[in-house]
Amino acid sequence: MGGFYLVRDAIGRDERTRVGQLVAATPLRTPAYLLGKFLSDFLVLASMAGVLAVAAPIMQLARGESGAVDPVALLLPFATITLPPLALTAAAAVLFETVPLLRGGVGNVVWFVVSLVLLIGGQSRKAPLGGLGVHAATQGAADSMRAALTAQGVDAHGREFSLGLTSVARPLRTFQWDGFSVTGAFLGGRLVVLLLALVLALLPCLWFARFDPARRLTAPAVAPYERGATAESTGPAFRTATVPGGAPRPGRASGRLLSGELRILLQGVSRWWWLVAAGVTAASFATPEPATALPFAWIWPVLIWSRMGTQRVEHGVEGLLGAYPAPWRGLLAEWAAGVVLTAATGVGPLVRMAVAADWPGVGSWAGGTLLVPSLALALGVACRTHRVFQVVYLGLWYLAVNGTAAVDYMGAVRTGGLPAGPSPLVVAGLAAALLCAALAVRTARHAAR
């Protein structure tokens, strides 16, 4: 799930740094280029698995499980279970970067859903090609472990096999186990997964232009902050920079600054996006419980929130905006624009809760309205890329929707009709801390110029 976001920018980086133009002028063929990107992504992910493989014998010796280390038996599960899904992940990173619709934030969201399906469905006994390979290994391990326990005089009746984080009431004991048996069918399924990953990585040969402008179907759109963009190409958000008749009063200037940041934040949002947002708002008035509609309202703007704190960096105008004498004013205006967007998309559940006198729910809504843009701005300013917020927020939202009250920032998890998550004051305090962190980072960078 996480490795995809780490390696997915390899092709985009070549395009931004103009290396792609050099590649287009060389005799390097498209299959060789895509294969190189796939293998490099796979090796990066495999190196992460290699760290776990090195840590495995250290953990074995430190826990006193056994003083003997069998390298082949130790590395076999990494080679047969871990590496094939990593190859699929590397292939998906290459595939997504060559599809215009998936190369941006939409692809990040799509992969989050796809990876969840693979993680959950891939453990099923009926998963195609053996899924992740975990079920075949664990089922065989469970059977062989029961046989080993019985042979060693331990009652295996009622005992279950567990893989992952498990809470136990009594201390664990070790027993002799010779490992699971690898069958030819199991290895064949793993090999097919690797071949499928290779096919997916080379599939873009059918349409990938290899940075040749003559082969592009459409010209790239000008981004709001793109280098070389003129005032006419960036839209009305930049036409508010001039102030006829002298400098405006402070209150009016703050209002115009907020208006400008809001227009920049929403720059390029299509009418279809607004139509879906309006549909979610309308649906919130028809649901029996307004709190159930809020998660849907606060997942739709995730790609817009992720722009906060990153646009000036990703479009190369950080130096220009860094000349502004008071960076905190621009940051607060950007944060306020995010708050306005959050409140606007969640207004339907707010009205429903206010009409029903659900004041605890209103308080949770207010805390979430402050927290989401604060988190987006803090991660954007600190990490200088939109992908970090997209990954972090999707995971946070998923946990909250699935009933994890400890991270429920919007009051979706209810106990006895009341929000079961943290207090709105705690959520608001966390939002303030994140905002202060973003301000500190931007101020430090401004002072270092």
C-alpha positions in Angstrom: 0.0 0.0 0.0 2.7 2.5 1.0 5.4 1.4 -1.4 3.3 2.5 -4.4 3.4 6.1 -3.3 7.1 5.9 -2.7 8.0 4.8 -6.2 5.2 6.1 -8.4 6.9 9.4 -9.5 9.8 8.0 -11.5 8.3 8.9 -15.0 6.9 12.2 -13.8 10.3 13.2 -12.4 11.9 12.6 -15.8 9.3 14.8 -17.4 9.7 17.6 -14.9 13.5 17.6 -15.0 13.5 17.5 -18.8 15.4 14.2 -18.8 12.4 12.8 -20.8 13.3 15.1 -23.7 16.8 13.6 -23.8 15.2 10.1 -23.6 12.9 10.9 -26.5 16.0 11.9 -28.6 17.8 8.6 -28.0 17.4 5.3 -29.7 16.1 3.8 -26.5 12.9 2.0 -27.2 9.7 2.3 -25.2 9.7 -1.3 -23.9 13.3 -0.9 -22.6 12.4 2.4 -20.9 9.3 1.0 -19.2 11.1 -2.2 -18.2 13.9 -0.1 -16.6 11.4 1.9 -14.6 9.6 -1.2 -13.5 12.8 -2.9 -12.4 14.1 0.1 -10.6 10.8 0.5 -8.7 10.8 -3.2 -7.9 14.4 -3.1 -6.6 13.5 -0.1 -4.3 10.6 -2.1 -2.8 12.6 -5.3 -2.7 15.3 -3.4 -0.7 12.6 -2.6 1.9 11.7 -6.3 2.1 15.5 -7.1 2.4 15.6 -5.0 5.5 12.9 -7.2 7.0 14.7 -10.3 5.9 17.9 -9.1 7.7 15.9 -8.2 10.8 14.2 -11.7 10.9 17.2 -13.7 12.2 18.1 -10.9 14.6 14.6 -11.2 16.1 14.9 -14.9 16.2 18.2 -14.9 18.1 17.1 -12.0 20.4 13.9 -13.7 21.4 15.7 -17.0 22.0 13.5 -19.0 19.7 16.4 -20.9 18.2 20.1 -20.6 18.0 20.3 -22.1 14.5 19.6 -20.0 11.4 18.7 -21.7 8.1 19.2 -19.0 5.4 17.2 -20.9 2.7 14.2 -21.6 5.0 14.4 -18.0 6.2 14.4 -16.3 2.8 12.0 -18.7 1.1 8.8 -16.9 2.4 10.2 -13.5 1.4 10.9 -14.8 -2.1 7.6 -16.6 -2.7 5.2 -14.5 -0.7 6.6 -11.0 -0.4 8.3 -10.3 -3.7 5.4 -11.1 -6.1 3.0 -8.5 -4.6 5.8 -6.0 -4.6 6.3 -6.7 -8.3 2.6 -6.0 -8.9 3.0 -2.7 -6.9 5.9 -1.6 -9.1 4.0 -2.5 -12.2 1.0 -0.5 -11.0 3.2 2.5 -10.3 4.5 2.5 -14.0 1.0 1.8 -15.4 -0.6 4.6 -13.4 2.0 7.2 -14.4 1.3 6.5 -18.1 -2.5 6.9 -17.8 -3.4 10.7 -17.8 -6.4 10.2 -15.5 -4.4 8.1 -12.9 -1.1 9.9 -12.9 -2.3 12.5 -10.4 -4.3 12.5 -7.2 -7.1 10.4 -8.6 -4.6 7.6 -9.1 -3.5 7.9 -5.4 -7.1 7.5 -4.3 -7.7 4.6 -6.7 -4.6 2.8 -5.6 -5.7 3.1 -1.9 -8.9 1.3 -2.8 -7.3 -1.3 -5.0 -4.6 -2.0 -2.4 -7.2 -2.6 0.3 -9.0 -5.0 -2.0 -5.8 -6.9 -2.7 -4.8 -6.9 1.0 -8.2 -8.2 2.2 -9.3 -10.3 -0.8 -5.7 -11.6 -1.4 -5.9 -13.6 1.8 -8.9 -15.5 0.7 -8.8 -19.2 -0.2 -10.6 -18.4 -3.5 -8.3 -15.5 -4.5 -7.1 -15.8 -8.1 -3.5 -17.1 -8.6 -3.3 -17.7 -4.8 -3.8 -14.0 -4.0 -1.0 -12.8 -1.8 0.1 -16.4 -1.2 -0.6 -16.0 2.5 -3.5 -18.4 2.7 -1.7 -21.4 1.1 1.3 -20.8 3.4 -0.6 -20.3 6.6 -3.1 -23.1 6.0 -0.2 -25.5 5.4 1.6 -24.0 8.4 -1.4 -24.4 10.6 -1.8 -28.1 9.7 1.9 -28.8 10.0 2.1 -26.9 13.3 -0.8 -29.0 14.7 1.0 -32.1 13.7 4.2 -30.9 15.2 2.5 -30.0 18.5 0.8 -33.4 18.7 4.1 -35.1 18.0 5.7 -33.2 20.8 3.0 -34.1 23.3 1.2 -30.8 23.3 -2.6 -30.7 23.0 -3.4 -28.9 19.8 -7.2 -29.1 20.2 -8.9 -25.7 20.1 -5.7 -23.9 19.2 -5.8 -21.4 16.3 -3.2 -20.1 14.0 -2.7 -16.3 14.0 -0.6 -14.1 11.7 0.1 -10.5 12.6 -0.7 -8.4 15.7 -2.3 -10.7 18.3 -3.2 -10.3 21.9 -2.5 -13.3 24.2 -3.4 -13.8 27.8 -0.4 -16.0 28.7 3.3 -15.9 27.8 4.2 -17.7 24.6 6.2 -20.9 24.4 8.4 -22.2 21.6 8.1 -25.6 19.9 9.9 -27.4 17.1 8.5 -26.7 13.6 10.2 -27.5 10.3 8.4 -25.0 8.2 5.7 -25.2 5.6 6.1 -27.3 2.5 6.4 -25.5 -0.8 4.5 -27.3 -3.6 5.0 -27.0 -7.3 1.5 -25.5 -7.7 2.3 -22.8 -5.1 5.5 -21.8 -6.9 3.7 -21.9 -10.2 1.1 -19.4 -9.0 3.8 -17.1 -7.7 5.6 -17.2 -11.0 2.4 -16.3 -12.8 2.0 -13.3 -10.6 5.5 -12.1 -11.5 4.7 -12.6 -15.2 1.4 -10.7 -14.8 3.4 -7.8 -13.2 5.7 -7.8 -16.2 2.8 -7.7 -18.6 1.2 -4.8 -16.7 4.5 -2.8 -16.7 4.9 -3.3 -20.5 1.2 -2.7 -21.3 1.7 1.1 -21.7 3.8 0.4 -24.8 0.5 0.6 -26.6 0.0 4.3 -25.8 3.0 5.8 -24.0 4.5 8.6 -26.1 7.9 8.4 -24.4 8.0 12.2 -24.0 7.8 12.8 -27.8 5.5 15.9 -28.2 4.7 14.8 -31.8 3.0 11.6 -30.5 0.9 13.4 -27.8 -2.8 13.3 -28.4 -3.5 16.6 -26.5 -1.4 19.5 -25.3 -0.7 19.6 -21.5 -2.9 22.0 -19.6 -1.3 25.0 -17.9 -1.3 24.6 -14.2 -2.3 27.5 -12.0 1.2 28.1 -10.8 3.1 26.7 -13.7 6.4 28.3 -14.8 6.0 30.7 -17.6 2.2 31.1 -17.1 0.8 34.5 -17.7 -1.9 36.4 -15.9 -4.3 35.6 -18.6 -3.6 31.8 -18.5 -3.9 31.5 -14.8 -7.5 32.7 -14.5 -9.2 35.3 -12.4 -7.4 34.4 -9.1 -4.4 36.4 -10.1 -6.2 39.4 -11.4 -7.0 40.4 -7.8 -3.3 41.3 -7.3 -3.7 45.0 -8.4 -5.3 47.4 -6.0 -6.7 50.5 -7.8 -6.7 53.7 -5.8 -4.0 52.8 -3.3 -3.6 50.2 -0.6 -6.8 48.8 0.9 -7.7 48.9 4.5 -6.4 46.0 6.6 -9.8 44.3 7.0 -10.5 44.6 3.3 -7.0 43.4 2.4 -7.5 40.3 4.6 -10.8 39.6 2.9 -9.3 40.0 -0.5 -6.4 37.8 0.5 -8.8 35.1 1.7 -10.8 35.4 -1.5 -7.7 35.0 -3.6 -6.4 32.0 -1.8 -9.9 30.4 -2.0 -10.0 31.0 -5.8 -6.4 29.6 -6.2 -7.4 26.5 -4.1 -10.4 25.8 -6.3 -8.7 26.7 -9.5 -9.5 24.2 -12.3 -12.2 22.3 -10.4 -14.7 21.0 -12.9 -18.4 21.4 -12.8 -18.8 17.7 -12.4 -16.9 17.9 -9.1 -19.4 20.5 -7.9 -22.3 18.5 -9.2 -21.2 15.4 -7.1 -20.6 17.6 -4.1 -24.1 19.1 -4.4 -25.5 15.5 -4.7 -23.7 14.4 -1.5 -25.1 17.5 0.3 -28.6 16.8 -1.0 -28.3 13.1 0.1 -27.3 14.2 3.6 -30.8 15.6 4.0 -32.4 12.3 3.1 -30.3 10.0 5.3 -31.8 8.9 8.7 -28.6 9.7 10.6 -26.8 12.9 9.5 -23.5 11.6 11.0 -23.5 8.8 8.5 -23.4 11.2 5.5 -20.5 13.3 6.9 -17.8 10.8 6.0 -18.9 10.8 2.3 -19.0 14.6 2.3 -15.4 14.8 3.7 -13.8 12.3 1.4 -14.8 14.0 -1.8 -12.5 17.1 -1.5 -9.4 15.1 -0.6 -7.6 16.0 -3.8 -8.3 19.7 -3.3 -7.2 19.7 0.3 -4.0 18.1 -0.8 -3.1 21.2 -2.7 -2.7 23.2 0.4 0.9 24.2 1.2 2.2 22.5 -2.0 1.1 24.5 -5.0 3.8 27.2 -4.7 6.5 24.4 -4.6 5.1 22.1 -7.2 4.6 25.0 -9.7 7.9 26.8 -9.0 6.7 30.1 -7.6 8.0 29.6 -4.0 10.8 32.1 -4.5 8.4 34.7 -5.9 5.9 34.3 -3.1 8.7 34.1 -0.6 9.4 37.8 -1.1 6.1 38.6 0.7 7.1 40.4 3.9 4.7 38.6 6.2 4.4 34.9 5.4 2.1 34.2 8.2 -0.7 36.3 6.6 -0.6 34.2 3.5 -0.5 31.0 5.4 -3.5 31.9 7.6 -5.4 33.0 4.5 -4.6 29.6 2.9 -5.7 27.8 6.0 -8.9 29.8 6.2 -9.7 29.0 2.6 -9.4 25.3 3.5 -11.7 25.8 6.4 -14.3 27.4 4.1 -14.1 24.5 1.7 -14.4 22.0 4.6 -17.4 23.7 6.0 -19.1 24.1 2.7 -18.8 20.4 1.8 -20.1 19.4 5.2 -22.9 21.9 5.5 -25.6 19.4 4.9 -24.9 17.2 8.0 -24.3 20.3 10.0 -27.8 21.6 9.3 -29.4 18.3 10.1 -27.5 18.0 13.4 -28.4 21.6 14.3 -32.1 21.0 13.6 -32.1 17.8 15.7 -30.3 19.7 18.5 -27.4 17.3 18.3 -24.9 19.7 19.8 -22.2 17.1 20.6 -22.3 16.2 16.9 -22.1 19.9 16.0 -19.1 20.2 18.2 -17.4 17.2 16.6 -18.2 18.7 13.2 -16.5 22.0 14.2 -13.4 20.2 15.4 -13.1 18.2 12.1 -13.6 21.4 10.1 -10.6 22.9 11.8 -8.5 19.7 11.8 -8.7 18.6 8.2 -7.3 21.8 6.6 -4.7 22.1 9.4 -3.5 18.6 8.7 -3.4 19.2 4.9 -1.5 22.5 5.4 1.0 21.1 7.9 1.8 18.1 5.7 2.0 20.2 2.6 4.3 22.8 4.0 6.6 20.2 5.7 6.7 17.5 3.0 6.2 19.8 -0.1 4.2 17.3 -2.0 0.4 16.5 -2.2 0.8 12.8 -1.9 1.6 12.6 1.8 -1.7 14.1 2.8 -3.6 12.0 0.4 -2.2 8.8 1.9 -2.4 9.9 5.5 -5.9 11.3 5.3 -7.3 8.3 3.4 -5.9 6.0 6.1 -7.3 8.2 8.8 -10.7 8.4 7.1 -10.8 4.6 6.6 -10.1 3.9 10.2 -12.8 6.4 11.3 -15.4 4.9 9.0 -14.6 1.4 10.2 -15.4 2.3 13.8 -12.0 3.2 15.3 -13.2 5.8 17.8 -9.7 6.9 18.8 -9.1 8.6 15.5 -12.7 9.7 14.8 -12.2 13.4 14.0 -15.8 14.0 12.7 -18.1 12.2 15.2 -19.0 9.4 12.8 -18.5 6.7 15.5 -21.4 6.8 17.9 -22.1 5.2 21.3 -25.5 5.7 22.7 -26.2 8.3 20.1 -23.2 10.4 21.2 -19.8 10.8 19.4 -17.4 8.2 20.8 -14.2 9.9 19.5 -12.0 12.5 21.0 -13.4 15.6 22.5 -13.9 18.5 20.0 -11.6 20.6 22.2 -8.8 18.0 21.8 -9.4 17.9 18.0 -9.3 21.7 17.9 -6.1 21.8 20.0 -4.5 19.3 17.6 -5.6 21.5 14.7 -4.0 24.6 16.3 -0.8 22.7 17.0 -0.6 21.6 13.3 -1.3 25.1 12.2 1.5 26.4 14.4 3.9 23.8 13.1 3.1 24.8 9.5 3.7 28.4 10.4 7.0 27.6 12.1 8.3 25.7 9.1 7.3 28.3 6.6 8.7 31.1 8.7 12.0 29.3 9.1 12.3 28.7 5.4 11.4 32.4 4.8 14.1 33.5 7.2 16.7 31.2 5.6 16.3 32.9 2.2 
